[in-house]
Amino acid sequence: MVETTEHIINNSIESDYSKSISLEHRKKFAQFFTPFPIADAMAKWLLGNDQLKDVLEPAFGLGVFSRAILSQNKEINIKGFEVDENIFGNAKEYFDDFENVNLLLQDYMYNDWKNKYDGIICNPPYFKFHDYDNKNILKEIETNLKCKLNGFTNLYTLFLLKSIHQLSKNGRCAYIIPSEFLNSDYGKLVKTYLIKSKTLRHIIVIDFEENVFDDALTTASIILCANDNLTDKVQFSNIQSLQDLSKIDEIITKYPNFSETEQTYNFTELNPDIKWKAYYQKQNSIKFKNLVPFSTYAKVVRGIATGSNEYFTFNFSKAKEFNIDELYLLPCICSAKDAKTSFFTKQDFEELKKSDKSIFLFNALNPNDKNINSYIQKGEEEEINKRFLTASRTSWYSLENRKPAPIWVSVFNRSGLRFIRNEANISNLTSYHCIYPKQTSLFSEINIDLLFAYLLTDTAKQIFDDNSRQYGNGLQKFEPNDLNKGMMLDLGLLDKQTSNEILKLYKEYKCLILDNKNGDEIINKIDEILTYKYSEKKH
């Protein structure tokens, strides 16, 4: 039972629940609770609709949004869906005195398609689609929404699309979801639907220094929609603190008018095929001229995916244990942290070998070898062969045929992209992407040292940032295509004198790094040369 007003206008209910329920259980049901100030700001968007009578909360949890609404209007009728019996019982107890709150222990995605609501508000479950039990929901979506989605989408986007479909005339919707869909491939179809429905009004990107949700590594966006045909514009905003939530008050007050900012666009101006960070984040690339796609000079592919690193990776001790000859072991960097500097040398590899680090991959070139065959049988006994990736191979134990890449780039980053020159000429797992400079094109061939020198600069990293995927705590992720499609300075336009100057500095830098000295000053000099040559402000 909700006892006091104070009890419902903060997160004490969620805090008590989190203390009593294991993190494992909460993660199983994707229970990451919304801070009350955010819930309250989102509720105000719904309450700004003077026709608001009934509200749907599709992923009810402990009803933080409903509590925010009821604290301002106790007459609103609320319906909530929840799938976790545990949290449902808690919510029923808290809302027992509210006759206008109807809670259902049901999966929202499979129920209530025909009803319309004046307001819908939600923090949906953040499940990757392959973790969701009911895979048939895609058919449900396609039938009701007349749009085709793929299996790489995320469950939260399905919640959003269904809710938009259920808005009554003049109805409003407020969702808080990861910003990932704005800049991902699967997000294209979602963005297309948002544009087509003409309900999208605001996207507020939350970029707090700390995570919005406990235990969740994600950046978030507040999506505000309205089914009212009052405007053909969409506004993008950024907020860096809870104090900035006052922007939503301004949005509600001025709606359907918009503040005159460069972040306001007509529906016709929105392109679902591009990363939408271009609409809310200043692009570093605009500072430079003569840009070309990175794919002009190089190709990026992911590292080797084994399907079971525990099985396929070897150190010397493990090789000795199973009597695996080094002939059947592929030299490989198996952990991102094992590459300490910008250069990974043969000496670095030998030191890892001496330290008995995992630096080999099982490479069954001759399955008829007694010891190789025995290890393959071990894998089958452990059902390694039945895993998703291994099961799709002709021989489940065969590795991807991928030659060592001369340059590696880290997949996840907190302090900017990290590029490493692979001078040991060994393979790499998926903690790094592989960069293969193009050396065959008549128009695109450039010196690999020149390319690597460029990649070490802040200029290169800033331009690539335009294409990054943002997560919580400053975490960035780059998929291979993010880099392939990312822009870079057209190094082919450099005159020979400038190229030689950069290459000379690069050699100095390499000597310093291999001598365990700091080379930042050298990279800064290269950066200055490139900035001067390619700056848009240069006269």
DABEL-V171486 format. One record per run of one state. SS is the DSSP state (h for helix, s for strand, l for the rest). FROM is the first residue (numbers start at 0). TO is the last residue. If there is no record, write none. Layout:
SS&FROM&TO  SS&FROM&TO
This chain:
l&0&3  h&4&7  l&8&10  h&11&19  l&20&21  h&22&27  l&28&34  h&35&46  l&47&52  s&53&56  l&57&62  h&63&69  l&70&75  s&76&81  l&82&83  h&84&93  l&94&99  s&100&104  l&105&106  h&107&109  l&110&115  s&116&121  l&122&126  s&127&127  h&128&130  l&131&135  h&136&144  l&145&152  s&153&153  h&154&164  l&165&165  s&166&177  h&178&182  l&183&185  h&186&196  l&197&198  s&199&205  l&206&218  s&219&225  l&226&231  s&232&238  l&239&240  h&241&253  l&254&262  s&263&265  h&266&268  l&269&275  h&276&279  l&280&282  h&283&286  s&287&287  l&288&289  s&290&292  h&293&295  l&296&296  s&297&301  l&302&302  s&303&303  l&304&307  h&308&311  s&312&313  l&314&314  h&315&320  l&321&324  h&325&327  s&328&332  l&333&334  h&335&337  l&338&341  s&342&343  l&344&344  h&345&353  l&354&358  s&359&361  l&362&368  h&369&380  l&381&382  h&383&385  l&386&386  h&387&390  l&391&405  s&406&409  l&410&410  s&411&412  l&413&417  s&418&421  l&422&425  s&426&428  l&429&430  s&431&436  l&437&446  h&447&454  l&455&456  h&457&464  l&465&467  s&468&469  l&470&470  h&471&473  l&474&474  s&475&476  l&477&478  h&479&484  l&485&485  s&486&488  l&489&489  h&490&492  l&493&494  h&495&513  l&514&518  h&519&533  s&534&534  l&535&538
